Every structure is written in structure tokens, then in C-alpha cells.
């Protein structure tokens, strides 16, 4: 199936506008205002809590839904990425003990269906990362079953599947990911009475990223201490390089076979 990942009120409204409702929406946010929880509950979205304190807040404003998920932060058990940072320093998610305590609270408050979520890397190109992340959540699902008697309905290993921004980057080997996760499932889930356990991912970059282009024209070439090419585009059109040094490959149509013998700083207007 195919759904949407939302983290704000505008995204919930966009999902509603295109007819995506109910459990086809996964609502994950942090420092969430009551209005956003209320809208997610109105749409019947799967609410994915970011903090154990949100349980009482959600109960006060919307009540505890029958289906609920919690976001796990593994801390020093895993490494993050440049964009997401060290999990120990990240504001996102429950600790492992909070997952167990939080799910116990949610069950006692009426929840009957449960999910587990994590998100610790972005634009990851190593296929083993995704296998390791699935194993991590499978292991957590086993612990939840052992300690609480709660059977998780799904795990969401979230986003992170990278795309080859640089010409020499290799795309993620999706067959390796699929076979690795299937092997982990057969080893960890099937023998322990957790089958079927749904697996969700949030792979929007993989689906849309390779197919977008910023097309611009050169307005001026400036030669001072350096050589600059000034475009009729600016940071408002592409923020990623300025915000965190993201690389986007530049090509000049019709000149791809010519020598690369000029060096410029490409700047916006």
C-alpha cells in the first residue's frame, strides 16, 4: 500500500485535500500543539508519539486512540547521519525504557493496537543500514512482547534511503535491503509468534528526488578575486546547499562533452 507521512497541520490538510485519510496517514511530530493532535485524530491518522509526556497531553485534548505508535531513539546504540545528527544529541523519540513504560501507559488508557517507529538517518546510501534498522525494531518488538505481552502490529523504519547526488555515487541496492530484511524477519519474527508484522518506510526522497530539476539561466559572469556565475535563481529556489552544504550536480545543456577547464562559484540572484 501507499500512504503519507505528515508532521504538521499543513501536511495533514494537504493529505485530506487529496483524499488520503485514516490509517493511510502516519502523523509524526515533536513539540506538537493540541490543534495538530486534534486534526490528526479527526482524520483518523495513526498518531506516532515523540515523547512520553505527550501521552497525558494527547489524552487531555483528544483521548487515546485505539491505534497508537511511539518513536524510538536508540541513543548510543546507533550512529546517525550528518543531517539527523548523533541520536544521543537529537531531541526526537523515546528511550528504550520509555518505550516500555509508555506502551504500558497507553495500554492501560485503552489503546489496543500498537506500532514502533524510528528515524535516525537521512540520505543513507549503505544498504546495510536499513537491514540493521529493521533488526533493531524487530528486537524491540520482541522485547515489548516479552515484557508487556503487547504484540506490535507494525514497525516503521522510516526514511533515509538516499539517492546518488554525485555522479560517482552508487544508488542503494534495494534488492540487498529487501533480502536482508526478509532474512531478519524470517529469523526473528516468524518463530516468535509476531507474524504478520507490517513493515512501513518513509521513502519520499527515493520516489521523487531523482526526477526534479532546477533549470536556470546565467545572467552575469563576474571576475574579481574569484570567478562567479550569477543565475536567475536563488536560495529561495534551492535551500539545501546553503543550509547544510548539500551537493547538487550542475550540468550545462549542450556542453556535456566539452572539456571541464573553467572553475566558477555558482551564485544566485
N, C-alpha and C positions, 0 to 999 in steps of 0.2 A: 504494500500500500504506500500511499504518498500523502504526507500531511505538511504542517507548517510548524516552525519553531518561532515563538513570539517571546519578546522580553519587555514589551512596553505597551501602553494603551494604544498608540497609533498602529502598531503592528496587529494588535487584536482587532482593531476596527477595519484594517485592510483585509484580514482574514474573513471577517464577517461580510465585507462588501463583495468578496468573490465567492461567497457561499461555502467557505470551509468552516465547519462548526464542530462542536462536541470534542470527542477524543481524537479527532484529526488535528487538534491544536495542542501543542505542548507549550505551556506558559512557564518560562523560567526567568526569574528576575531577582534582583537583590535590592535591599533598602526600598521595598515595594510599598507604595501608598495604598490605602484602603480602596480607592477608586479602581485601581488596576486589578486587585484581587476580586472586587465585585464584578467587574466586567468579564474577567476570566470565568468566574462562577456562572454568570448569566449565560455565557456561550457554551457552558458545559465542558470547558477545556480541562485537560489534565494539568493540574497545578503542581509544579515542581518546586518545593520549598528550598530556600537557600540557607536558612538559619533556624536553629531550634527555637529561638524566641518568636519566630513567625507563626508557630503553631497556635499560641494563645491569641495573637493578633488576627490570624485568619478566622479562628473560631468566633472571636468577638464581632467581626464585621460581616462574615459570610456563612459561618458554620463550617464544620469539617465535612468535606465531600466523601462519597463512598470510595472513590479512587484518588489516591494521592501518591506523590513521588517525592524523594528527597535527593539533594545533590551532595555527593560525597567528595571531600577534598582529602587526598591521601597523604598530604604533608610531605615529610622527608622520605616516604616510601617510593616516590616517583619524581622524575625531573620534568619541569615544564618546558616552555619554549620561549623564544625572545619576546613574542607578543604577549603571551599569557603570564610569563614570569615564573619564579620559583613558587610551587604550591604552598610552601610554608609562609610566604610573604603575601599570598593572594587573599583577598577579602572573601572569596567565594566558598560556599559549601560548609557541610558538617564535618567534624572529625569522626573517626570510626566509632568511638564511644557515643558520640551524639547521635549518630545514625541509629544505633541500637536503642538508646533512650528515647529518641524522637519517634521512632516507629512504635515503640511500646505506648507512648502517649497517644499517638494518632489512633492506634487500635482501640485503646480504652475510651477514646472520644467518638468512636463509631465508624472509623474507616475500615473497609473490608477488603479493598484491593490496593496493591502496593507496587511501586516501581522504584528503581535505583538508577541514578544518573551521575555522570562525572564529565568534566571538561577541563583538561589540563594542558592542551597543546593546540596550536593553530598553525596551519600550513605545514603540517608534518609530512615529510617525504619518505620516512622509513616505514616500510610495511609492517615491520615487527612491532612498532609502537602500538598499532591497533590490535594486534593479537594479544600483546601484553595487557592492554587496557581491558579487553574483553575478559581475559583471565582474572584480572583484578576484581571486576564486578561480579564475575561468576563466583569467585571466592567469597566476596561479601554476601552474595545471595545465600551461599551455603551457611555462612555464619549466622545470618539473620534467621534462617530456618532452624538451625541448631539451638540458638539461644532464645528465640521468641516463638518458634512454631509458626512463623509467618512465611508464607510462600510468595515470593516475588512473582508478579505477573509479567514484568518486562525489565530489561536493563537497557539503558541508553548510553552508549559510549561517546555520544555527542559528535562534535565536529573535529576538524583537524586535518582531513585529507587534503594534502597540498597539491598544487599544480606547478608545472615547470615554467617559472617566470623567466629563467635564464636559458639561453639556447642549449647549454650543456647540462641542464637539469634533466634527470630521468623522471618520468611520471611514476606515481605509486603503482606498484604491481598489485592490482586488485585481486587477481587470482590467488596470489600468495596470502593476501589478507583473508579472503574467503575460505581457503583451505585451512589456514591456521586457526581461524575462529571456529570453523566446523569441527576441527580436531579437538579443540579445547571443550567445545560443547559436548561432544561425544564422550570425552574423558571425565568431565566434571559435573555435567548437568543430568544427562540421561541416567547414569547409575544411581543418582541420589534423589529420585522422585521429584525433580524440579522441571521435568519435561511435560508440556511445552513451556518454554520461556521465550517470549518475544524479544527480538533484538532490534533496537532503534539506533539510527545515526542521524546526524545533522550535517549533511554534506553539500550545502548550498554552493560553496566555492567551487567544488568539483563539477557541479552541474552547470553553473553559469559563468564561472571565471574565465575559462579558455575562449569564450565566444564574444567578449566585449572588447571594443577598440575605442580609444580616444583619437580622433582624427583632427589634426591641427595644421595650420599653415605658418610658415616663417614670415614674420613681419619685418624684423631687422636683424642684422649681424653686427655686433659691436666688438671692437678690438681695442682693449686697453691693456691692463696687466694680464688679462686672460681674454680668451675669445668666447663670446656669448652669442647664442642663437635665441632670439626672442620670439615667442609664439603668440598666436591669438587665443591661447588657452591659459589657464591659471590654476592656482591651488584649489579654487572652488570646484574645478572640474575633476581634479585628481589629487586627493589629500594625502594618500598613503606615503609617498616618498618623503614629504615634509614632516609627517607626524612620527614615523618610526623607521625612516630610511629604507622603505620597501623599494625593490628593484622592479622596473618595468622596461622591457626591451623596446628600443626605438628603431624603427626602420624608415627609410626614405623610399617611397614608391618609385619604381623605375630605375633605382640605383643600387639594387641589392648585389649586383655582380661587379660593382666598381670598387677600386682599392679603398681601404679604410685608412686614409692618410691625413685626415683632419681631426683635431680634438677640440670639442666645444663644451661649454656648460650650457645646457638647455634650460631656459628660464621661461617663466610665464609673464603675461602682461600685467 
